[in-house]
Structures are given as structure tokens and as C-alpha cells.
Amino acid sequence: MPPSSYQLLPLSSSPADKAPSSSGHVRTFTSLISRTRRRFILVLLIFAISFILLLSIGMSSGDDWRGGTAAYDFELPEGSWTCTDDGLSDAAKSTEYNKRSRQCVVENLCVDRKGAFIRSNGFHRQNMPEVNLMSADQPSDFFWQPRLKRYFGRSIRAHYVNETLFVHSLYSPYHFSHWLYNGMTPLYSTVKRFGGTKNSWLLRATRYHSDIDHQGTWEMDHFFQTGKELVLNKAEISTPFQSLPPSDAPICFRRAVIGLGSQCALSYCENNIPTEVYQTFREEVADYYWRTPETWQKHLTNAQYAIDNGMEHQDHGHKKRWLPEKEHKGVAVAPISKRKDAAEHVTNTQLRCLQTARYYNFERAGPNHGLEQGELRSRFGQLKPDEADPEADYENLVASGDSNTQGGKRQLVVGILQREESRRLVNVDDLIDGLVKAGFRVKWMSFDHGCGFAETAYLFRDINVLISPHGNAIGASIFMPSQDPVPTIISVDNSRHWEGWFKFTATVLGQRFVHTICGPHEFLDEAQKEICGPQYRDLDTANWLLNVVGLVLGVPDAMVKSDKEIQEKGLSRGKVLNGYRKYVKSHPEAQRLAQEELEIMIGPNPPFELMQKYGDQSWLFQDEYWKVATRYIDVGRTVKFILGLQADKDLETLSTTSPQQAYMDYVRKGKACGFQGCADILTRNVANMSTSAFGKHSVDDTSRWGQPTRESESLHQGFTPEVLNMLWKID
């Protein structure tokens, strides 16, 4: 329509004139939607920007990154790698042994808060093979590889460290012996093999079963003095050694070694760690903490300062959690007054095992067999305390005419490790008395109130014979001296429960290991039955354990519902147990039956009828009761046995053989491992040339790591099935 035809509408019109057209409705609705959408988008944008700002502030604030490096632009080459199986065929690479034990060396690996990556400049590049980060049982294997990250520019912005990064994982890091033998020593062995230094870094690439709350760790300053251990979750920061990767940019390393090679003393690992590596491990720890008395005193001063200022929290004996609160000379400190466990922290610290240790006969062995108040001053903080405390100055006044004593010279150091709750040694005072009357130097220890890594190693540094109920702390035997004499471990067990885990570790360390069994059945003779028999009726432990496992005794046979019935009918086990409890509580005859059944349950012989009656919970009760039950030791036989070890020491002194050769001689005599199950362990860890920990190149020549030394063949001569099946006993 031409412009001249437009008409102006009047200012006032009829109602019909005021009605909007349908097109007007559409325009108004469309305009409303557009305004609402714009507002929504604006609000969403503001929220997103605020979230990003808060996130960046949160990531950059605090003390999550403590690596002491700064990001800058540099040219990072493409990642490259070589692996230990590069020369093998595809069939050999796919074997279980190779998949579990493969290790790879990567040039130019970077880490950000998502994990590790290597740079790639193309789209179709193949990644490196997966590597197992664990040295543990097969179900715990964790196969890992870095991700490929593509960059097309010449440079990237990152932190750079001209060092080696070791990528690993931990198996039960809150458990001292698992941390040591499945984690720390495989890692230490890998560091030694691939030329790591005290400036190397670590990356803990995964957690064990996501058990963040228990991800404590032990001190590692003695091995890694300037580097850090990168972790990917803030909850895993347990000491100043751990750190998250930097938040502003990745951190890149000149080289990274990935995997631990599936190497440990246990049969589930594919490879063994050479014995020489364990010895070097012990020597480095000793040299770092008590190279001189002044070095040890400095450590104690620093540890006490940390305790006074609440810098660390001791949990389950060794583990310490680091709770940052403020800074003191670059180290985070949490004032003890602000801690929830302040009262407990006063008594449970890493130094408690030193403060509570008791010494007997260390200054002299005399008629009174007195308890020394502390360690002899000349031995304090010494690398080899007996050298600082010459035997010529030692007075042994024990009567040499007694057949159970040896007079005149200084005797072995016997360490007694007491457990104050489960597996407590009930006649420990009698044992101490018997040993000191025989002239032995005795060191009583307990870790139940706290003991740090350094303190544990220090207490064990001069122990020749260790007596302990089976348990976690036996793993500290790695710090016992390797010679003068060959060390011996006596595990105090019972005939209903004993474990051989530490036979594996003892045999690779070159230590003699034997169980002492004192009841509740299969006694050596009537005299031992009279001594040991009554000691295993532990009603307090039994009643506590009944509640723990959910077992109610005293229920008539007709009332007991089988495990199968409970499962098939979908019954609540808790309601069933509550019904049992109400019945027993209201029926005196049921209470009497419960007492009778408990006596049978904790009797010397397996109660098969009751276990059939009550099902799974009764089997669980049996397993746990005999595992945690108090221990009793036949003092007379044990003292006589250790007198024999003293005679062995005297024969070793006349010999010029190495510690490894001396231990091999005991294996040939059938005096290295005892009770049961030794033949297979000795075959793997000692006798078999391919799997043995002995006579292998390691820190002496890393280019021939794991290959037999020139002396290896003569070292392994004389091992036959008959020899390896001989058992060593305390009788």
C-alpha cells in the first residue's frame, strides 16, 4: 500500500475498535518470552562466572600446593617411553608375569589435578601400555597409564622439575607392615634400580579401596628430602611430604618411572627384592636418624616440639596425620588446644615407645638383675651401640655354674614386644625374669601408645632375638642388625591359631624364624600341659567377641534358625538375635546352657557340634577368638632355646663368612625356619636361583639388576627337598 493510503487512528474509539488483533497477541507473548529468556541467561551467566571465580579462589588459596615452584612458558617435547618388556614378543608381553611386573620409563610426563598426562602433537598416536602400580596380591593389582593430551602450539605454561618422578600406589598404607613390605621397600627398590635420588618426587596415582580416612603415612624424609609426593585428593595429605599438584598449571618432570615391578617377599608377587636392597634401606634410615648421638638428639628435640605444638596425631601406633593450622618455620602446626583429641594426644605420641621401653642387664648382669632406668648413655644414639659400649667394660656377674646361665661375657639382646590388648603375653614378667637370670640383656617394648617410624627403627637397631605374638609390629625386624649374630624371630602363637606371613619377610632378610606354641592342645609333654593348659580360658575376650560377631549362646536347638533359613525367608538377622537375647535373659536354664556352651566354644578342641548348630557366626567366633586370645609362653624351653642361639653366635664369631653365607648355612642345617609351611617359602625366597633374594646384583650394579652374582652358584649349593623340609623347633 502506498504511503498516502496510511490512516491515523482516533484517540478514542468504540470497544470493538480497542480489541487487539490476533497478531498483536503473538507479538506481546513473543516479547515476554524473549525478555524472560534473556533474564534467565543473564542469571545463569552471573552464576557460572561466580562459581568459576569461587572455584579458582578455593583452588589457589590455602596450602594445597607446597612444591616451591613457579609456572612459566617453555617448549615441552612429545612424551616418549621405554618399557622393561620392549624386546619381548607379543605373546610374551601378554603373560600374567609380564603384565603384572612391567615397568616403564617415560620422558616428559606432566601432572595436573586430574592425574598424569604426556604431550601428543597428533590425533592418531597410540598411548603407552598399562602398568601395574601395586606390589601385592593379584586382586589388588591396579593397571594405569597416563592420558594423552594434545597440544599444537610450540610451548605450554607449566611448572618444571628437572628430576625423576616415581609413579606408584599403596597397599593398606595405614598398616605398618603392608606399607613397609608391599609399598615402601618395593618403591625403594625401584628408586635404586632406576637411579632415583633424594631429590626425586613421587606420584601416588590411586588410593587403596578409596579408604581416604585411613590414608595416613609414615615419615619419608630419610629418602626424599627435597621432593614431594603428589596426591590427587586433599584428604590424602597426611604429612608435609604430600601435596596436591599446583592449581594454576601442570607440573612437568624430565623423566618418570611407572610401576613397582610386582616385587615383594610374599609369594603373590612376581619378583623378589634383592636382600642387599633391604640392607641398604636399613642403613639409610639409621644414617639419617642416628648417624651420631647429636643427630638422634636433634630428631628427638624436633619430635618433642611437634608433639608440644600438636603438629602430628598418632593413630594405631605408627601412623601420623598432619593437621595444618598455622606455620612455624615453613612447617604447618595445629595448636594442641584446638584439637579434639588433645587429652589423648598428651599420652599417645610417636615417642611413647621410647619413654616406656624397659631395659634389663644393659649395664651389668648381677645377682639382683635390676631394671635400668633407661638406655646406657654410651649407647644412646649410636649407629652400632655395642661398639660404643665395649664388651670389655661389661660386668656379667651371673653364676656360670648354673646350667641355665652363661657367665662372664655380655649376652645377646632379646627384645620382647608386648601387645597390651589382643594377643597379650600374659606371663611376660616370668619371661623377663628367666632371661635376665640367664644373663641376657632384655628390652621390653610396647607400641600400643604410639611409635613413629624412626623410633621403631631405633628400638630394633640392636635386637638380636625378637620375641613377639604374631602381629603387625614384627615387620620392624627389618631394622634388626644383619649379623653378629644372624637375627632370630620367635613368634608366640597357640595351637589353634598361627600365621606364617612373616616367614616370607624373615627369609628374604636372612633372619631365622620359629614359632613357639604353648597350648591349648597338642602339648609336647605333660609338664608343658601343666604350664600352658589353663592359660587360654579368656572369658572377658570371649564375651566381648560374642557381641562383636553377633552370636547368642544358650538358645534351644528347636529355636535356632539356620543361616539358610534366615536367608531364604528374608529374615532380619538383627531381629532374630534380639529374639534370642530376650529368651536367654528371661530363662535361667538358657543362661546356664549359654555358660556351658561358652566353655566348650573356648575349650582346647574345635566345637564342631556347636559350630554346626549356630552356623557362620560360630565359625567366625572361633577364627577371631583364637587369633586375638591371650598368649602364654613356655619360659623354661624358650630360655634354653635362646642359650642355644648364644652358642650359635659364638660359632659365627669364629667364622669369616658373610651374613648371607652364614644364613645359608643355617638353611642347610634346617635351623632357619620352623613349625610348618617352610619348605615352599624357603624354596622361593632362598633356594631357587631364579626367585631367590640372595646372590643377586642390585645396588652394586644396577645394569645387571636381579641377575646372579659370581658367588651365587656356590651360595645356593646343597639345597635339596630333604634339607628344605627340615623343621626347626623349640622343644
Buried (B, 14 or more C-beta within 10 A) or exposed (E): EEEEEEEEEEEEEEEEEEEEEEEEEEEEEEEEEEEEEEEEEEEEEEEEEEEEEEEEEEBEEEEBBBBEBEBEEEEBEBBEBEBBBEEBEEEEBEEEEBBBBBBBBBBBBBBBBEBBBBBBEEEEEEEBBBBBBBBBBEEBBBBBBBEBBEEEEEEBEBBBBEBBBBBBBBBBBBBBBBBBBBBBBBBBBBBBBBEBEBEBBBBBBBBBEEEEEBBBBBBBBBBBEEBBBBBBBEEBBBBBBBBBBBBEBBBBBEBBBBBBBBBBBBEBBBBBBBBBBBBBBBEBBBEBBBEEBEBBEBBBEEBEBBBEBBBBBBBBBBBBBBBBBEEEEEBBBBEBEEBEEEEBBEEBBBBBBBEBBBBBBBBBBBEEBEBBEEBBEBBBBBBEBBEBBEEEEBEBBBEEEEEEBBBEBBBBBBBBBBBEEBBBBEBBEBBBBBBBBBBBBBBBBBBBBBBBBBBBBBBBBBBBBBBBBBBBBBBBBBBBBBBBBBBBBBBBBBBBBBBBBBBBBBBBBBBBBBBBBBBBBEBBEEEBBEBBBEBBBBEEBBEEBBEEBBBBBBBEEEEBBEEEEBEEEEEEBEEBBEBBEEBBEEBEEBBEBBEEBBEEBBBBEBBEEBBEBBBBBBBBBBEBBBBBBBBBBBBBBBBBBBBEBBEBBEEBEEEEEBBBBBBBBBBBEBBBBBBEBBBEBBBBBBBBBEBBBBBBBBBEEEEEBBEBBEEBEEBBEEBEEEBBEBBBBBE
